[in-house]
């Protein structure tokens, strides 16, 4: 069976699909990717998007200035719901980051070669999402100028933070995560920065790409250590990413609040994080691939694969929602049972059912090939996934806090306009950073894409690799070392 | 720029596909050169064998760093919470290992990951912004779509004429001298 160049959607398991379409070779792949950051005239849509993002960033700056100069009272946080929007937004953004690490590290370990077209932008998304996430707990402490108390720094009070608290674990987990994913992202980018350096025509570009590509020359002696370090970083980032959202879930699960104190939280949070992150990756990449002409690299099949991941993780999340309910009933604990009945039929039922529909029901549309392969439909579903996952965190934080054990201490949570504007503003930070990224940095990992092309294994021309793909590092028998004439 | 006065740094041969590069690397290895390298736009699998390279010891360095990180995390928590500032919270013991595992884990990853990156740079002698090769117009494609075999003049077997003849016999696209500038 032969699949044409524009077609890599065959589901025949005997043949691995081509990952790069359009009959592209190394030269064309390099040109296509570099064309994005080398173009002289940027499309109007970029400027419009950048202007909107800057406005939102300004909103974030204004809200934070107002908050810090006035006090936490500008938010709706109050007893009994002392956590409110900042923690909802924090968990939302950290969760989004997880897909980037999953794509760059976990799929790398599983040798999922299709990741190479999307891993760079997904990792960038991770770092920018973690940057947005970091703002919220930092300003939520109230007196931000004392935020350094979170870290074990010797101080004049002779006091140390309490390491038996999950909140401190969270400080370590999120800061380690931010550090390691930035480094992983930068390290993977060094060879591609060298490509941009070698193609650069302007002095400024030559200087900055040259500076940050560290004098990379593609030496095979360097590649050996580079690849080994990359593999080790992937192997370290994989348990790290699972630990980060597990620890975020400990913030809830280690407390004794009904609805939070459950052992299902760590796996349920991790699945939800990957689910929301893939949602965001799709939301960003579907417009990017059309805007920058990357359809041959980020193919329909890539979108379809992401849709399948969303379907699987969405079903896991739906299973978790149902299992929480079952355990609440099965435990025989009246307070726990009430917490869940209250979630789905209490005053925040609208939020609960928004969450349930967006996360558990709507992704089921991805069972249909038509939806997975139609860009507009897939894009709409991915946005609804983002909406649903924000509501999941809202439901968890707000319903459990507003109605716990004592009815006399119940209350309602009412967010203020500053709450909404701060959240909206965080999107400004996220998109400003992302738009600058696509403007100046290689948004597809060129070196990695080249290495998964058939030509990288000495196969010239088109066609599927009958053998090598299943053992990615093995050398095709026909291409094994032939003895040189002197040896014979 | 006077090409004649600059001392010779090495000689480079250019290839445009993986099979030729692998075959050429094997021949260079078998010819007994020591100070030589292959420059490729992506890691070519099988090239390390074709060049007769030893494996890297990077994983051992990273393992050591990971263990150091774990011990650091444990010592930090023991010292701060059980020795320097003992403070009983919700009746928990001052030092309770299960509660300390998450931070130990994060420190392990942090130390190991930072070391993996740093050790890669140190072992590769990066950053190194000046290389004679960067002055060659053709070599710019080493990070894009071409493959280069470079034999340095520092190699004991290097001889300008014979090395050029050898590189030309490998069947690449071009052979050029690299001046030391």
Interface residues (C-beta under 8 A of the other chain):
Chain A: X25 X26 X27 X30 X152 X158 X159 X160 X161 X162 X163 X164 X165 X166 X168 X169 X172 X173 X176 X179 X180 X183 X184 X187 X191 X194 X195 X197 X198 X199 X210 X211 X214 X215 X216 X217 X218 X219 X220 X221 X222 X223 X224 X225 X226 X227 X228 X229 X232 X233 X236 X237 X239 X240 X243 X247 X250 X446 X447 X448 X450 X451 X455 X456 X457 X458 X460 X472 X473 X475 X479 X481 X482 X484 X486 X487
Chain B: X17 X18 X19 X22 X23 X26 X27 X30 X37 X38 X39 X40 X41 X42 X43 X44 X45 X46 X47 X48 X49 X50 X51 X53 X55 X56 X58 X59 X62 X76 X77 X80 X81 X84 X85 X87 X89 X92 X96 X99 X100 X102 X103 X105 X106 X107 X109 X110 X112 X113 X114 X116 X117 X119 X120 X121 X123 X124 X126 X127 X128 X129 X130 X131 X133 X134 X139 X140 X141 X142 X143 X144 X145
